[in-house]
Amino acid sequence: MTQKYEKKGFVLGVVPTRRDAGGEFFCSHAKAQSNKKLIYQKLDTLGVDYVDIEFLNEEGLLWNILDANKIASHFLEKGVDAVFLPHVNFGTEDASAKVARLVNKPALLWGIRDDAPDAAGNRLTDTQCGVFVTGKALRQLGVPFSYITNSTLDDPVFETGFKTFVAAARVAKAMRRLRIGQIDTRPDPFWSVKCNELQLLERFGIEVVSDTLIGLRSRMDDALANKKNELKDIAEGIRSKYNVLIGEEGLLKTAAMQYAITQWANDYELDGVASNCWGDMQIASGGISPCFTFGVLSGNGLPVTCEADIHGAISSVIAQAASGWKEPSFLADMTIRHPDNNNAELLWHCGVFPPGLADGKANLSCMFTDKTESAGAFELKRGDITVCRFDADHDQYSLFMSEAVRVQGPATNGTYGWFEFKNWPAVERKLVTGPYIHHCAGVYGRLMPALHEACKFIPGLRPDLVDEDFAAIQPLLL
């Protein structure tokens, strides 16, 4: 049983634009048509789901501001998540900016690189010049936008910039009408995971949907009594993928918890969950730990974070969205420094990381502290990761981000990995001085440019990098 409710698709509205002027040798309509076809061919090779404007006129190009409303209505009807404004010659600044303003989704501005003047000195496009003025028009209308440096379609700059924008727009989409489930309350001493639920709703439209441990126990009991075949399938699936080191009763309860939380998430259309995870949770769940279940659900595309960390759940959704939902996120404690590597840190938690991220076959084992059944036990696989933390204090919200690579380190309990940062002391200072805590969402891939760009499209959220990270991504920023 997997999460049914999805906001993970992505549709791009494409508005190729030319200038309503020119002739054979200036702002050429024929050259604009040729460029448009090349752009659509490139988007097809990139596997992008897009909506065009071929319905608009014989050319399928925008040059009249009076067509802006028609295009915006068409895009909204088709459910586009972002708008691409490729200039195929000089373009039309007022019409392009108005479309972006009416659609009110992330916008990408780019113009195909101009050919050299011919032997007579004639120029056919002047697209770069048009991008300059469209950028000004977008600012006049208050439209946040990304842009890609003037380039050919075969230039790596274009593909890198385009993929970064799509990833950023996915994050912005995930943050719209976000619904986070909360199971029970935070552990009382954990002031660090406090959040302002009303402010999340007012600022970002994030809804928190609450449930109790009694509700979870009721759904588990119902599954154990009435969904035996479904639970058997879940248990057999776990046994086929992982090393099961717990008893049959514990495995069945683990399956029942997975079924119950997934059912609740589907019923309430949740994008992520923050839950109590020890003490009363273990009593309500019949004596098992929820850690392994949380990891499996995160691997299935429903991030579930422990210790009722709502900001952690939001961070986890952001991380998965930036990957295009191709990689699961894991919520880690920044725990201890590497004994020998001054830039490496232990990313760890009791047993809650997605088991599909294990370096080898994951163990379904017991909690290392009290031997309660159903916690993961494994080391994370090798690779590059991005970490991020959505957090706030004193009415200011920001998104911390950094990147690291897994390195060798001493074995430990639970789920863990040692990761090397460019400058760990600078990261440590950022986390300590705030407004962050030791919980960060991790996701495989180098995604800082996308996260940084996404903050343009999320009003009230400030990107926050350490200096070394900003220097690294500056050449890639759109």
KOLTILUM-131998 format. One line per field, with one value per residue (C-alpha): residue in three letters; x, y, z. Coordinates in Angstrom, 3 decimals, padded with zeros to 6 digits. Layout:
BEGIN
resn <- [ala	...]
u <- [X	...]
v <- [Y	...]
w <- [Z	...]
END
This chain:
BEGIN
resn <- [met	thr	gln	lys	tyr	glu	lys	lys	gly	phe	val	leu	gly	val	val	pro	thr	arg	arg	asp	ala	gly	gly	glu	phe	phe	cys	ser	his	ala	lys	ala	gln	ser	asn	lys	lys	leu	ile	tyr	gln	lys	leu	asp	thr	leu	gly	val	asp	tyr	val	asp	ile	glu	phe	leu	asn	glu	glu	gly	leu	leu	trp	asn	ile	leu	asp	ala	asn	lys	ile	ala	ser	his	phe	leu	glu	lys	gly	val	asp	ala	val	phe	leu	pro	his	val	asn	phe	gly	thr	glu	asp	ala	ser	ala	lys	val	ala	arg	leu	val	asn	lys	pro	ala	leu	leu	trp	gly	ile	arg	asp	asp	ala	pro	asp	ala	ala	gly	asn	arg	leu	thr	asp	thr	gln	cys	gly	val	phe	val	thr	gly	lys	ala	leu	arg	gln	leu	gly	val	pro	phe	ser	tyr	ile	thr	asn	ser	thr	leu	asp	asp	pro	val	phe	glu	thr	gly	phe	lys	thr	phe	val	ala	ala	ala	arg	val	ala	lys	ala	met	arg	arg	leu	arg	ile	gly	gln	ile	asp	thr	arg	pro	asp	pro	phe	trp	ser	val	lys	cys	asn	glu	leu	gln	leu	leu	glu	arg	phe	gly	ile	glu	val	val	ser	asp	thr	leu	ile	gly	leu	arg	ser	arg	met	asp	asp	ala	leu	ala	asn	lys	lys	asn	glu	leu	lys	asp	ile	ala	glu	gly	ile	arg	ser	lys	tyr	asn	val	leu	ile	gly	glu	glu	gly	leu	leu	lys	thr	ala	ala	met	gln	tyr	ala	ile	thr	gln	trp	ala	asn	asp	tyr	glu	leu	asp	gly	val	ala	ser	asn	cys	trp	gly	asp	met	gln	ile	ala	ser	gly	gly	ile	ser	pro	cys	phe	thr	phe	gly	val	leu	ser	gly	asn	gly	leu	pro	val	thr	cys	glu	ala	asp	ile	his	gly	ala	ile	ser	ser	val	ile	ala	gln	ala	ala	ser	gly	trp	lys	glu	pro	ser	phe	leu	ala	asp	met	thr	ile	arg	his	pro	asp	asn	asn	asn	ala	glu	leu	leu	trp	his	cys	gly	val	phe	pro	pro	gly	leu	ala	asp	gly	lys	ala	asn	leu	ser	cys	met	phe	thr	asp	lys	thr	glu	ser	ala	gly	ala	phe	glu	leu	lys	arg	gly	asp	ile	thr	val	cys	arg	phe	asp	ala	asp	his	asp	gln	tyr	ser	leu	phe	met	ser	glu	ala	val	arg	val	gln	gly	pro	ala	thr	asn	gly	thr	tyr	gly	trp	phe	glu	phe	lys	asn	trp	pro	ala	val	glu	arg	lys	leu	val	thr	gly	pro	tyr	ile	his	his	cys	ala	gly	val	tyr	gly	arg	leu	met	pro	ala	leu	his	glu	ala	cys	lys	phe	ile	pro	gly	leu	arg	pro	asp	leu	val	asp	glu	asp	phe	ala	ala	ile	gln	pro	leu	leu	leu]
u <- [000.000	001.535	000.551	-002.212	-002.483	000.171	001.304	004.387	003.655	005.019	003.651	005.456	003.675	005.863	005.404	007.772	007.694	008.796	008.672	005.837	008.249	011.014	011.241	013.671	016.752	015.520	013.563	012.995	009.703	011.120	014.086	011.730	009.746	012.919	014.098	010.712	010.898	014.408	013.217	010.348	012.703	015.040	012.194	011.143	014.649	014.607	011.370	009.412	005.616	004.644	001.725	002.380	000.498	-000.074	-003.789	-003.167	-002.376	-000.823	002.699	002.157	004.040	003.213	003.654	000.401	-000.329	-004.037	-003.322	-001.892	-005.259	-005.988	-002.675	-003.002	-006.517	-005.329	-002.398	-004.482	-007.046	-004.249	-002.793	000.688	003.134	005.570	005.991	008.904	009.387	011.869	012.632	012.924	013.835	013.720	010.408	007.596	008.310	004.886	002.969	005.468	005.502	001.715	001.336	003.723	001.879	-001.536	-000.437	001.379	003.686	007.498	008.749	011.877	013.353	015.854	016.745	018.486	021.960	022.016	023.850	026.644	025.643	025.768	028.199	026.029	025.855	022.234	021.057	018.032	017.035	018.585	017.142	019.612	018.516	014.895	015.684	017.084	013.852	011.586	013.526	012.728	009.034	008.830	010.261	007.813	004.943	006.501	007.016	009.860	011.741	014.780	016.875	019.440	022.464	022.020	023.134	022.538	020.333	023.383	025.336	025.553	024.617	021.115	020.461	021.915	019.927	016.729	016.930	017.733	014.671	012.386	013.673	013.126	009.614	008.849	009.807	007.572	004.717	005.238	005.020	001.673	-001.212	001.151	-000.550	001.514	000.064	000.952	000.594	000.551	002.611	006.310	008.359	008.053	011.765	012.213	011.755	013.867	011.028	008.401	006.723	003.985	001.183	-000.943	001.977	002.742	-000.832	-000.834	002.608	002.830	-000.623	000.764	-001.981	-001.220	-003.634	-003.597	-004.267	-003.830	-002.098	-005.549	-006.489	-003.347	-003.955	-007.549	-006.447	-003.769	-006.274	-008.696	-005.972	-004.881	-008.481	-009.776	-006.852	-004.930	-004.185	-002.954	-000.717	000.626	001.609	003.345	005.205	006.311	007.487	009.618	011.020	011.950	013.898	015.557	017.215	014.379	015.840	012.611	009.805	006.641	004.390	006.619	006.743	002.950	002.573	005.127	003.005	-000.117	001.492	002.600	-000.920	-002.549	-000.382	-000.613	-004.403	-004.590	-002.260	-004.362	-007.654	-006.435	-004.263	-001.099	002.252	004.310	003.961	005.608	005.041	005.789	008.137	008.944	007.414	003.655	004.046	005.554	002.664	000.054	001.691	001.617	005.214	007.090	009.181	007.841	011.316	011.492	007.954	008.766	011.766	009.743	007.055	009.683	011.081	007.569	007.358	005.591	008.262	007.624	009.767	010.197	009.917	006.902	009.268	006.882	009.620	011.597	008.695	008.478	012.251	011.868	009.128	011.310	014.257	012.243	010.595	014.000	015.027	011.894	010.596	013.213	015.101	013.705	014.750	016.041	015.836	019.172	020.639	023.924	025.507	029.293	032.395	034.524	037.421	040.031	038.419	037.743	035.230	033.215	030.139	027.977	024.456	022.478	019.143	017.815	016.682	014.434	016.294	014.661	016.001	016.386	019.292	021.369	024.890	023.977	020.923	019.230	018.521	015.084	016.248	015.607	016.060	019.626	018.584	015.847	015.749	012.223	011.479	011.261	014.091	016.448	020.137	022.463	024.972	023.894	025.196	028.010	027.309	026.823	023.983	022.283	021.063	018.472	016.485	013.340	013.144	012.308	012.520	011.317	008.960	011.761	011.815	014.863	016.093	019.557	021.325	024.695	026.255	028.468	029.847	029.849	033.211	034.522	034.093	033.613	030.592	027.818	024.279	021.000	021.000	023.966	026.546	029.678	029.653	032.361	031.464	033.645	033.944	032.261	033.075	031.205	028.209	028.299	028.311	025.343	023.324	024.184	023.606	020.335	017.551	018.266	018.625	020.438	017.674	018.345	016.712	019.178	018.675	021.088	022.177	023.735	020.636	021.759	021.288	017.703	016.922	018.480	016.464	013.257	013.298	012.622	009.208	008.282	007.484	008.840	011.516	015.169	017.914	020.772	024.130	027.546	030.020	031.863	028.626	027.519	030.867	030.499	027.046	027.366	028.441	025.367	022.803	020.383]
v <- [000.000	003.288	006.915	007.602	011.364	013.101	016.612	015.314	015.820	018.865	020.718	023.611	026.322	027.377	030.841	031.380	035.065	037.207	040.909	042.226	044.000	043.323	041.487	039.243	040.702	042.117	040.202	037.562	035.689	032.702	032.478	032.791	029.794	027.784	028.612	027.662	024.196	023.659	024.596	022.110	019.405	020.115	019.981	016.641	015.239	016.503	014.598	017.659	017.603	020.941	022.930	025.056	027.991	026.477	027.183	030.934	031.702	030.199	030.760	029.535	032.630	035.510	039.057	040.821	041.846	041.327	037.585	037.444	036.710	033.915	032.212	032.601	031.149	028.226	027.518	027.698	025.359	022.897	023.170	024.414	024.697	027.160	029.373	029.366	032.537	031.645	034.585	033.298	036.724	040.038	039.012	041.064	042.379	043.615	040.547	038.084	039.798	039.997	036.258	035.489	037.865	036.398	032.779	033.669	030.640	030.476	032.048	031.309	033.866	032.925	033.837	031.614	032.877	035.054	034.109	036.379	039.155	038.063	039.418	042.502	043.152	042.021	040.481	038.153	037.966	040.188	037.842	038.854	042.472	041.400	039.420	042.578	044.506	041.600	041.262	044.906	044.387	041.362	043.451	046.259	043.793	042.301	038.868	036.812	034.986	032.908	033.367	031.346	033.059	033.739	030.449	027.871	024.871	022.600	024.663	022.845	026.185	025.839	022.303	022.951	026.160	024.607	021.579	023.830	025.957	022.925	021.610	025.013	025.232	021.758	022.973	026.022	023.758	021.453	024.431	025.559	024.253	021.950	019.650	018.186	015.557	015.677	012.552	013.462	016.262	016.967	015.538	018.102	018.971	019.477	023.235	023.186	021.660	024.207	025.992	028.535	026.632	029.732	031.601	028.693	028.909	032.690	033.006	029.916	028.350	025.275	023.320	021.113	018.180	016.751	013.234	011.417	008.222	006.814	007.427	005.662	002.719	002.459	002.266	-000.295	-002.438	-002.262	-003.313	-006.220	-007.413	-006.785	-006.377	-009.582	-010.203	-006.655	-006.863	-010.222	-008.668	-005.754	-008.108	-010.341	-007.313	-006.216	-009.724	-009.941	-006.662	-006.455	-008.571	-009.122	-009.625	-009.337	-011.775	-012.444	-010.520	-007.442	-007.676	-007.871	-004.797	-002.995	-003.775	-002.608	000.734	001.225	000.482	002.732	005.815	005.413	005.128	008.271	010.177	009.168	010.034	013.510	014.170	014.688	015.595	014.731	013.722	014.741	012.273	011.413	008.446	007.169	006.806	006.845	006.018	002.650	001.940	002.962	000.845	-002.326	-002.289	-001.643	001.274	003.326	004.080	001.467	002.277	005.980	005.129	002.904	005.572	008.221	005.876	005.556	009.322	010.291	011.906	011.041	012.747	011.872	013.891	015.777	018.055	019.911	022.117	018.922	017.450	020.615	020.415	016.793	017.623	020.424	018.042	015.372	017.920	019.346	015.866	015.617	013.025	010.629	010.419	009.911	012.284	011.349	013.491	013.298	014.519	016.362	014.350	014.279	015.314	012.729	011.633	012.308	014.491	018.036	018.661	015.474	014.958	012.024	012.225	009.814	008.835	005.955	003.868	006.025	006.444	004.962	001.402	001.759	004.142	001.486	000.639	-002.980	-004.731	-002.879	-004.568	-004.445	-004.766	-003.439	-000.019	000.161	001.648	-000.638	-003.391	-002.447	-004.148	-002.404	000.055	000.279	-000.513	000.303	002.720	005.073	004.443	006.399	009.546	013.308	014.754	018.066	018.952	021.593	022.961	025.110	027.000	030.301	032.501	036.042	035.936	035.347	032.161	030.868	027.753	026.564	024.439	022.819	019.877	017.001	013.641	010.364	009.283	006.423	006.580	004.399	002.103	003.030	001.978	002.975	004.476	006.674	008.009	010.137	013.089	015.574	019.246	021.929	023.759	021.968	024.627	027.205	024.853	024.162	027.869	028.418	025.657	026.759	030.482	029.818	029.836	026.143	022.975	019.668	018.156	018.493	016.813	015.030	013.961	012.456	014.812	018.269	020.410	023.660	025.779	024.535	025.204	028.654	029.498	028.074	030.702	033.336	031.771	031.265	034.703	035.162	032.440	033.517	031.256	030.764	029.280	029.301	031.444	028.493	027.016	030.308	030.701	027.176	027.663	031.293	030.350	028.103	030.575	031.528]
w <- [000.000	-001.100	-000.854	-003.364	-003.142	-005.212	-006.060	-007.798	-011.479	-013.248	-016.290	-017.956	-019.946	-022.894	-024.443	-027.370	-028.215	-031.166	-031.900	-034.056	-036.361	-038.822	-042.064	-043.849	-042.157	-038.839	-036.201	-038.854	-038.524	-040.403	-038.050	-035.069	-036.350	-036.816	-033.284	-031.838	-033.410	-032.030	-028.540	-028.592	-029.841	-026.924	-024.397	-025.839	-025.339	-021.740	-021.090	-019.973	-019.884	-021.407	-022.810	-025.901	-027.474	-030.909	-030.438	-030.402	-034.049	-037.165	-035.890	-032.326	-031.127	-028.798	-030.065	-029.072	-025.492	-026.153	-026.331	-022.805	-021.185	-023.664	-022.930	-019.153	-019.181	-021.308	-019.001	-015.843	-017.376	-018.205	-014.693	-015.557	-012.664	-014.228	-017.294	-019.755	-021.843	-024.615	-026.907	-030.464	-031.757	-029.863	-028.277	-026.792	-023.326	-022.239	-023.424	-021.967	-018.593	-018.495	-019.157	-016.308	-013.990	-014.793	-014.407	-011.149	-011.141	-011.320	-014.549	-016.571	-018.995	-021.704	-025.272	-027.804	-028.657	-031.769	-034.936	-036.135	-038.537	-042.172	-044.761	-045.240	-041.498	-041.110	-037.809	-037.742	-034.069	-031.357	-028.721	-026.034	-026.363	-025.934	-022.786	-021.194	-021.629	-020.677	-017.442	-016.708	-017.543	-015.229	-012.414	-013.145	-012.665	-009.529	-011.098	-009.575	-012.302	-013.120	-016.211	-018.111	-019.607	-023.313	-024.892	-027.563	-026.859	-027.007	-024.491	-021.101	-019.536	-020.971	-019.781	-016.316	-015.948	-017.226	-014.912	-011.967	-012.688	-012.993	-009.659	-008.046	-009.477	-008.108	-004.634	-005.032	-006.129	-003.151	-000.800	-002.201	-000.103	001.777	004.301	007.130	009.438	013.124	015.266	018.954	020.490	020.632	023.523	026.301	026.672	022.919	022.695	019.547	017.485	018.559	015.672	015.033	013.317	012.707	011.178	008.866	007.620	007.252	005.651	003.462	003.408	005.204	006.953	009.956	010.328	013.836	015.054	018.349	019.362	020.093	016.471	015.251	017.584	016.377	012.737	013.583	015.481	012.580	010.146	012.373	012.626	009.122	006.714	007.289	003.607	003.068	006.131	005.000	001.660	003.389	005.741	002.887	000.951	003.912	004.339	000.654	000.667	004.074	006.758	009.231	012.682	014.683	015.479	013.475	015.857	015.689	011.906	011.700	013.940	011.785	008.725	010.555	011.408	007.800	006.587	009.195	008.574	004.789	005.009	007.130	004.776	001.784	003.479	004.457	001.382	003.426	001.894	004.972	008.614	011.882	014.704	018.275	018.164	021.656	025.093	024.622	020.926	021.777	024.138	021.551	018.838	020.904	022.058	018.806	017.647	014.714	013.322	010.573	009.440	009.223	007.049	004.706	004.324	003.553	000.929	-000.532	-001.050	002.188	004.389	008.045	010.666	014.307	017.517	016.080	014.140	011.823	010.387	009.809	007.846	005.727	005.139	004.053	001.536	000.147	-000.210	-002.018	-004.306	-005.289	-006.436	-008.578	-006.103	-007.438	-004.143	-000.634	002.106	005.538	008.665	010.462	013.691	013.225	016.000	016.490	014.586	012.843	015.079	012.363	009.684	010.857	008.067	008.530	010.693	011.770	010.336	012.480	013.893	015.961	013.005	010.851	007.543	004.417	004.180	000.427	001.115	002.880	001.775	001.178	002.592	005.453	008.768	010.397	013.954	017.466	019.016	020.304	023.653	024.981	022.329	021.255	017.940	014.544	013.988	011.067	011.509	008.623	007.140	004.369	000.850	-000.713	-002.684	-002.614	-000.565	000.010	003.499	004.253	007.175	006.997	010.262	011.941	014.954	015.685	012.677	010.139	008.027	006.219	004.452	005.417	002.814	002.300	000.481	001.580	000.474	002.398	003.769	005.869	009.618	012.675	012.800	015.200	016.048	014.429	010.931	010.101	007.688	007.985	005.591	004.692	004.170	002.581	005.895	008.790	011.432	009.313	008.993	012.720	013.507	011.170	012.860	016.394	015.921	014.203	013.692	013.155	015.200	014.822	012.615	008.880	005.917	003.674	000.066	-002.446	-005.199	-005.580	-005.210	-003.591	-006.737	-007.050	-003.380	-003.556	-006.680	-005.185	-002.455	-005.147	-005.637	-001.967	-000.521	002.983	002.766	002.728	001.332	003.783	002.797	004.403	002.480	000.940	-000.395	-001.902	-003.654	-005.062	-006.550	-007.640	-011.193	-011.460	-010.163	-012.901]
END
